Amino acid sequence: MARREVSVLFFLALLCKAIAIRSQPSTIDASFCLSWRLAVETNNELPWRTVPNKCSQYVEDYLIHGQYERDLELIMEQALDYVNGISIVGDGKDAWILDVDDTCISNIYYYKSKNYGCDPYDPAAFRAWAMRGWCTAVPPILKLFNKLIDNEFKVILLTGRDKEILGQVTIDNLHNQGFIGYERLIMRTNIYKGQSAVTYKSNIRKNLEDEGYRIWGNVGDQWSDLQGYSFGNRTFKLPNPMYFVP
Amino acid sequence: MARREVSVLFFLALLCKAIAIRSQPSTIDASFCLSWRLAVETNNELPWRTVPNKCSQYVEDYLIHGQYERDLELIMEQALDYVNGISIVGDGKDAWILDVDDTCISNIYYYKSKNYGCDPYDPAAFRAWAMRGWCTAVPPILKLFNKLIDNEFKVILLTGRDKEILGQVTIDNLHNQGFIGYERLIMRTNIYKGQSAVTYKSNIRKNLEDEGYRIWGNVGDQWSDLQGYSFGNRTFKLPNPMYFVP
């Protein structure tokens, strides 16, 4: 073979190796970030403040390139199966609880500007973002929401967002994203300020039970949506590798 | 370029593509199985009886090729950090609870013969396997175990294994795998037969608390090790994509 062809083959072999490396599933970082994501989602890593810097690209890929959506879809399939198996009492007290941020509507666009959670939490910037009302619906959860409304459940949206500051914009944002027909939107008022999400949300759910509601299901992206007490007959933990709410 | 060289290049291009496909991270099945594993580990998929057939190879790869071990190591790093931050009271009542199967000692070798959980649960075959006493230590958990002993915690092993049938072999198996110096091995006796793991283990832990034990930590591969009541100050969920214990 001529020298020129040998060079071409050598170049091709290099290219080939480069492609193989690029498409390998487990570089050391990807493997670490996958372990980290599992630890976070199973509530083992606790509390955590920021995404490890070396996982910024991993978290972006996860959120943007389909795996996050497939994870949500599989969980919502489970939720829909469960909904289909419930015989409601029908007295207007059959309830589901849904969290708002990164459950019904997404903050991924905002977190992109914060390195997908590698930058520390920035309450002022987050408030400014939420004030715009630009959050987009999370499609698989909107589908569950509509199914619940169709099946005559009372859907109660329960969020740690401050009612005074974010009340109207949250109502508008939910409405313009298709969340229409819910029973109540419960936001944090002054008397709950300073409480952890677990305490605040448990308190609210207990009050709902005292009003006679049966909480059939409870959906949130944070374990603090689903722990404490009165957390409902079944809980669904959605993935969120961007931030942790205690 | 001569026809022969063109053929060589064409063959190389094909080979190159084949390598790239083989090492691609996300075929449809791998992506589904990753979603399924997340759903299982976050207790969203519930209850589940067998691993989906199309995930048999995925689960084998996960368990055998390093990711499972890295997942365990990261969780145990968290646990060790937590241990190092505890000031024990030192009255002999500072306790940790560890599950046995697929927490301290591994059944992966057995589950290999059951298609890594794709085949249905087979109580007789599992009992025959356990009777051999061939389970191997799970290294990151043995490391935690030894650290707990060194730090003068009382380590209590709590398992759903039947005491009458598997008592002696379990003691021997734990011993030959290096689990030496624990406070108690609590196994299921007749009065707990028929109870779910959540009920049985909660009962036992409550009894331990009534004896004065403070449960600082609780480690298990099943959510039923960590839920119910008296579950301890902090829980650590280890991965197990092979089977589900209600």
Boltz contact constraints between the chains, C-beta under 6 A:
constraints:
  - contact:
      token1: [A, 5]
      token2: [B, 5]
      max_distance: 6.0
  - contact:
      token1: [A, 12]
      token2: [B, 12]
      max_distance: 6.0
  - contact:
      token1: [A, 16]
      token2: [B, 16]
      max_distance: 6.0
  - contact:
      token1: [A, 19]
      token2: [B, 20]
      max_distance: 6.0
  - contact:
      token1: [A, 20]
      token2: [B, 19]
      max_distance: 6.0
  - contact:
      token1: [A, 20]
      token2: [B, 20]
      max_distance: 6.0
  - contact:
      token1: [A, 20]
      token2: [B, 23]
      max_distance: 6.0
  - contact:
      token1: [A, 23]
      token2: [B, 20]
      max_distance: 6.0
  - contact:
      token1: [A, 23]
      token2: [B, 23]
      max_distance: 6.0
  - contact:
      token1: [A, 23]
      token2: [B, 24]
      max_distance: 6.0
  - contact:
      token1: [A, 24]
      token2: [B, 23]
      max_distance: 6.0
  - contact:
      token1: [A, 25]
      token2: [B, 25]
      max_distance: 6.0
  - contact:
      token1: [A, 31]
      token2: [B, 70]
      max_distance: 6.0
  - contact:
      token1: [A, 35]
      token2: [B, 70]
      max_distance: 6.0
  - contact:
      token1: [A, 35]
      token2: [B, 71]
      max_distance: 6.0
  - contact:
      token1: [A, 35]
      token2: [B, 74]
      max_distance: 6.0
  - contact:
      token1: [A, 38]
      token2: [B, 71]
      max_distance: 6.0
  - contact:
      token1: [A, 39]
      token2: [B, 74]
      max_distance: 6.0
  - contact:
      token1: [A, 39]
      token2: [B, 75]
      max_distance: 6.0
  - contact:
      token1: [A, 41]
      token2: [B, 42]
      max_distance: 6.0
  - contact:
      token1: [A, 42]
      token2: [B, 41]
      max_distance: 6.0
  - contact:
      token1: [A, 42]
      token2: [B, 237]
      max_distance: 6.0
  - contact:
      token1: [A, 44]
      token2: [B, 75]
      max_distance: 6.0
  - contact:
      token1: [A, 44]
      token2: [B, 78]
      max_distance: 6.0
  - contact:
      token1: [A, 44]
      token2: [B, 236]
      max_distance: 6.0
  - contact:
      token1: [A, 44]
      token2: [B, 237]
      max_distance: 6.0
  - contact:
      token1: [A, 45]
      token2: [B, 78]
      max_distance: 6.0
  - contact:
      token1: [A, 70]
      token2: [B, 31]
      max_distance: 6.0
  - contact:
      token1: [A, 70]
      token2: [B, 35]
      max_distance: 6.0
  - contact:
      token1: [A, 71]
      token2: [B, 35]
      max_distance: 6.0
  - contact:
      token1: [A, 71]
      token2: [B, 38]
      max_distance: 6.0
  - contact:
      token1: [A, 74]
      token2: [B, 35]
      max_distance: 6.0
  - contact:
      token1: [A, 74]
      token2: [B, 39]
      max_distance: 6.0
  - contact:
      token1: [A, 75]
      token2: [B, 39]
      max_distance: 6.0
  - contact:
      token1: [A, 75]
      token2: [B, 44]
      max_distance: 6.0
  - contact:
      token1: [A, 78]
      token2: [B, 44]
      max_distance: 6.0
  - contact:
      token1: [A, 78]
      token2: [B, 45]
      max_distance: 6.0
  - contact:
      token1: [A, 236]
      token2: [B, 44]
      max_distance: 6.0
  - contact:
      token1: [A, 237]
      token2: [B, 42]
      max_distance: 6.0
  - contact:
      token1: [A, 237]
      token2: [B, 44]
      max_distance: 6.0
